[in-house]
């Protein structure tokens, strides 16, 4: 299937009312992505016209911390500016390959997870990958929890453990 067919299929899926949360997640994701791209382009224009890349614009754009740190190395150097743009592109390619593709192949809510991993870590104050791993491996975690509960139920409440004895 070509790129155009994939886009058409995704468009139809988002316009259907089967999973409205996916459509909402896509719209929020698109708005935040456009915001990041705008500030990245604005920072590049500021660099070419004023000779510096405004770090404040990057922090306003919700850019990932490592990209802002790269910019902070030397925001007067062309090499650093190019490195920032390459790092930003690498981040989005990695996000597509590792999160969006994984979620799509495993029939998970791909736009919701991509939105959360890209922009959501500050919402719940937990690293996004922890929540994604918990969701992706929820079957194993549920089986583990069931085993713990069943073992807990088998323990007699009146049983004396060696630690409790004097």
C-alpha positions as CSV (number, residue, x, y, z in Angstrom):
1,X,0.0,0.0,0.0
2,X,1.4,3.4,-1.0
3,X,1.7,6.5,1.1
4,X,-1.4,8.1,-0.6
5,X,-3.5,5.0,0.2
6,X,-2.4,5.0,3.8
7,X,-3.3,8.7,4.1
8,X,-6.7,8.1,2.6
9,X,-7.4,5.1,4.9
10,X,-6.3,7.2,8.0
11,X,-8.5,10.1,6.9
12,X,-11.5,7.8,6.6
13,X,-10.8,6.2,10.0
14,X,-10.5,9.6,11.6
15,X,-13.7,10.9,10.1
16,X,-15.7,7.8,11.2
17,X,-17.5,8.0,14.5
18,X,-16.2,4.6,15.7
19,X,-13.4,6.1,17.8
20,X,-14.1,9.8,18.4
21,X,-11.3,10.0,21.0
22,X,-8.8,9.2,18.2
23,X,-10.1,12.1,16.1
24,X,-9.9,14.5,19.1
25,X,-6.4,13.2,19.8
26,X,-5.4,13.8,16.2
27,X,-6.7,17.3,16.2
28,X,-4.9,18.2,19.4
29,X,-1.7,16.5,18.2
30,X,-1.9,18.4,14.9
31,X,-2.4,21.7,16.7
32,X,0.6,21.1,19.0
33,X,2.8,19.9,16.1
34,X,2.0,23.0,14.1
35,X,2.8,25.1,17.1
36,X,6.2,23.4,17.5
37,X,7.0,23.7,13.7
38,X,6.0,27.4,13.8
39,X,8.3,28.2,16.7
40,X,11.1,26.2,15.1
41,X,10.8,28.1,11.8
42,X,10.5,31.4,13.7
43,X,13.6,30.6,15.7
44,X,15.4,29.8,12.4
45,X,14.2,33.1,10.8
46,X,15.3,35.0,14.0
47,X,18.7,33.3,13.6
48,X,19.1,34.3,10.0
49,X,17.9,37.9,10.5
50,X,19.2,38.7,13.9
51,X,22.1,36.3,14.2
52,X,20.8,34.2,17.2
53,X,18.3,31.4,17.8
54,X,15.9,32.4,20.6
55,X,15.9,29.6,23.2
56,X,12.7,31.2,24.6
57,X,10.9,30.3,21.4
58,X,11.9,26.7,21.8
59,X,10.6,26.5,25.4
60,X,7.3,28.1,24.3
61,X,7.0,25.5,21.6
62,X,6.8,22.6,24.0
63,X,10.0,21.2,22.4
64,X,11.6,18.3,24.1
65,X,14.2,19.0,26.7
66,X,17.2,17.6,24.8
67,X,16.4,19.8,21.8
68,X,16.4,22.9,24.0
69,X,19.6,21.8,25.6
70,X,21.3,21.3,22.2
71,X,20.2,24.9,21.3
72,X,21.6,26.1,24.6
73,X,25.1,24.9,23.6
74,X,25.8,27.8,21.4
75,X,22.8,29.5,19.8
76,X,25.0,31.7,17.6
77,X,26.4,28.8,15.6
78,X,25.0,27.5,12.3
79,X,26.1,24.0,13.2
80,X,24.1,24.0,16.4
81,X,21.0,25.4,14.6
82,X,21.2,22.6,12.0
83,X,21.8,20.1,14.8
84,X,18.6,21.4,16.5
85,X,16.6,20.9,13.4
86,X,18.0,17.5,12.8
87,X,17.4,16.5,16.4
88,X,13.7,17.7,16.1
89,X,13.3,15.7,12.9
90,X,14.9,12.6,14.4
91,X,12.6,12.8,17.4
92,X,9.5,12.8,15.2
93,X,10.8,10.0,13.1
94,X,11.6,7.9,16.2
95,X,8.2,8.7,17.6
96,X,6.5,7.6,14.4
97,X,8.5,4.3,14.2
98,X,8.4,3.4,17.9
99,X,5.1,4.6,19.1
100,X,2.7,5.2,16.2
101,X,3.7,2.1,14.3
102,X,3.6,-0.1,17.4
103,X,0.2,1.1,18.4
104,X,-1.1,0.8,14.8
105,X,0.2,-2.8,14.4
106,X,-1.2,-3.9,17.8
107,X,-4.6,-2.2,17.3
108,X,-4.1,0.4,20.1
109,X,-5.3,4.0,20.0
110,X,-2.3,5.2,17.9
111,X,-3.2,8.9,17.9
112,X,-3.9,9.0,21.6
113,X,-0.6,7.3,22.5
114,X,1.4,9.4,20.0
115,X,-0.2,12.5,21.5
116,X,0.5,11.4,25.0
117,X,4.1,10.4,24.4
118,X,4.9,13.6,22.4
119,X,3.1,16.2,24.6
120,X,1.7,14.5,27.7
121,X,4.4,13.7,30.2
122,X,3.8,16.9,32.1
123,X,0.0,16.2,32.4
124,X,0.3,13.2,34.8
125,X,3.9,14.0,36.0
126,X,5.0,10.5,35.0
127,X,7.3,9.7,32.1
128,X,5.2,8.9,29.0
129,X,7.1,5.7,28.3
130,X,6.1,4.2,31.7
131,X,2.4,4.6,30.9
132,X,2.9,3.3,27.4
133,X,4.7,0.2,28.7
134,X,2.1,-0.4,31.3
135,X,-0.6,-0.2,28.6
136,X,1.2,-2.3,26.0
137,X,2.0,-5.0,28.6
138,X,-1.3,-4.7,30.5
139,X,-2.0,-8.4,29.9
140,X,1.1,-9.5,31.7
141,X,0.5,-7.0,34.5
142,X,-3.1,-8.1,35.0
143,X,-2.0,-11.8,35.2
144,X,0.6,-10.8,37.7
145,X,-2.0,-8.9,39.7
146,X,-4.4,-11.8,39.6
147,X,-1.7,-14.1,40.9
148,X,-0.8,-11.8,43.7
149,X,-4.5,-11.5,44.7
150,X,-5.0,-15.3,44.6
151,X,-2.0,-15.9,46.8
152,X,-3.2,-13.2,49.2
153,X,-6.5,-14.9,49.5
154,X,-4.9,-18.3,50.3
155,X,-3.1,-16.9,53.3
156,X,-4.7,-17.5,56.6
157,X,-5.2,-14.3,58.6
158,X,-4.4,-16.1,61.9
159,X,-1.2,-17.7,60.6
160,X,1.9,-16.7,62.6
161,X,4.9,-15.8,60.5
162,X,8.4,-16.2,61.9
163,X,8.9,-12.5,61.9
164,X,5.8,-12.0,64.1
165,X,7.0,-14.5,66.8
166,X,9.0,-13.2,69.7
